[in-house]
Amino acid sequence: MNVGTTIIKCRHSVRKFKPAPVEENVIRDALECARSAPTAMNLQPWLFGLVKDRALLSRIADLTDHGKFISDAAVCFAIFGEKRAKYYLEDCCAATENLILALQSYGVGSCWVAGEKKGYAEEVRNLLGVPATYTLVSLVPAGYPADISLQKKKDTDEITFTDTYKAG
Ligand SMILES: Cc1cc2nc3c(=O)[nH]c(=O)nc-3n(C[C@H](O)[C@H](O)[C@H](O)COP(=O)(O)O)c2cc1C
């Protein structure tokens, strides 16, 4: 058994949270993992917001279309990308997944909530006072899970090929 891959395979989106706070050392370590992600030309074109204020969490939740559960999260990470970096989207997505997996390794559940392609991206940025040179890439509400639903995944053989692709 491999601890790293087990953590990855055990991750599921969590949208119902217990009221318990997430410990500071866990948040700090998760942020360290986020900033350890690979980035094109090592630009690290990101800014990580940490929202704990309950009124702010509710306001972010209200702005989203499919993130109303953000209001019940212990904390919500807001990942912003620096727009002038060509690959900010890929870089910030890598950081987002690192963050989510780090939280998972501590038993903290979370859910990736869409950012950049949503109409609320600018509203969230303004709400948090982030400069316009950045854009919201993702929101990651997190907390200890109160409920987890398991989604079916495609089989490995169905979605992989070796060397050249053969249809059917
Ligand atoms: C780019 C991206 C955007 C997502 N946006 C939302 C969202 O707005 N609201 C939500 O509830 N889940 C969102 N999700 C989570 C997906 O719904 C979830 O990952 C998918 O259903 C698979 O479930 P799993 O994470 O448990 O494997 C998003 C995931 C990704 C990668």
The ligand as a Tripos MOL2 file, in Angstrom:
@<TRIPOS>MOLECULE
LIG
   31    33     1     0     0
SMALL
NO_CHARGES

@<TRIPOS>ATOM
      1 C1        -12.7540   23.2410  -12.3520 C.3       1 LIG1
      2 C2        -13.7480   22.6590  -11.3930 C.ar      1 LIG1
      3 C3        -14.8560   23.4030  -11.0390 C.ar      1 LIG1
      4 C4        -15.7790   22.8930  -10.1190 C.ar      1 LIG1
      5 N1        -16.8170   23.6920   -9.7260 N.ar      1 LIG1
      6 C5        -17.6860   23.2370   -8.8080 C.ar      1 LIG1
      7 C6        -18.7260   24.0750   -8.3360 C.ar      1 LIG1
      8 O1        -18.8560   25.2340   -8.7310 O.2       1 LIG1
      9 N2        -19.5720   23.5830   -7.3890 N.ar      1 LIG1
     10 C7        -19.4550   22.3060   -6.9120 C.ar      1 LIG1
     11 O2        -20.2530   21.9010   -6.0590 O.2       1 LIG1
     12 N3        -18.4600   21.4670   -7.3430 N.ar      1 LIG1
     13 C8        -17.5880   21.9100   -8.2650 C.ar      1 LIG1
     14 N4        -16.5490   21.1090   -8.6850 N.ar      1 LIG1
     15 C9        -16.4020   19.7580   -8.1220 C.3       1 LIG1
     16 C10       -16.8960   18.6920   -9.0950 C.3       1 LIG1
     17 O3        -18.3020   18.7480   -9.1750 O.3       1 LIG1
     18 C11       -16.3980   17.3080   -8.6060 C.3       1 LIG1
     19 O4        -15.0100   17.2940   -8.5800 O.3       1 LIG1
     20 C12       -16.9150   16.1740   -9.5070 C.3       1 LIG1
     21 O5        -18.3180   16.0290   -9.3920 O.3       1 LIG1
     22 C13       -16.2660   14.8260   -9.1590 C.3       1 LIG1
     23 O6        -16.4960   14.5040   -7.8000 O.3       1 LIG1
     24 P1        -15.2820   14.2350   -6.8260 P.3       1 LIG1
     25 O7        -14.5340   15.5430   -6.6430 O.co2     1 LIG1
     26 O8        -15.9250   13.8090   -5.5350 O.co2     1 LIG1
     27 O9        -14.3950   13.2090   -7.4220 O.co2     1 LIG1
     28 C14       -15.6160   21.5910   -9.5860 C.ar      1 LIG1
     29 C15       -14.4820   20.8580   -9.9430 C.ar      1 LIG1
     30 C16       -13.5620   21.3770  -10.8290 C.ar      1 LIG1
     31 C17       -12.3200   20.5770  -11.1730 C.3       1 LIG1
@<TRIPOS>BOND
     1     1     2 1
     2     2     3 ar
     3     2    30 ar
     4     3     4 ar
     5     4     5 ar
     6     4    28 ar
     7     5     6 ar
     8     6     7 ar
     9     6    13 1
    10     7     8 2
    11     7     9 ar
    12     9    10 ar
    13    10    11 2
    14    10    12 ar
    15    12    13 ar
    16    13    14 ar
    17    14    15 1
    18    14    28 ar
    19    15    16 1
    20    16    17 1
    21    16    18 1
    22    18    19 1
    23    18    20 1
    24    20    21 1
    25    20    22 1
    26    22    23 1
    27    23    24 1
    28    24    25 2
    29    24    26 1
    30    24    27 1
    31    28    29 ar
    32    29    30 ar
    33    30    31 1
@<TRIPOS>SUBSTRUCTURE
     1 LIG1         1 GROUP 0 **** ****
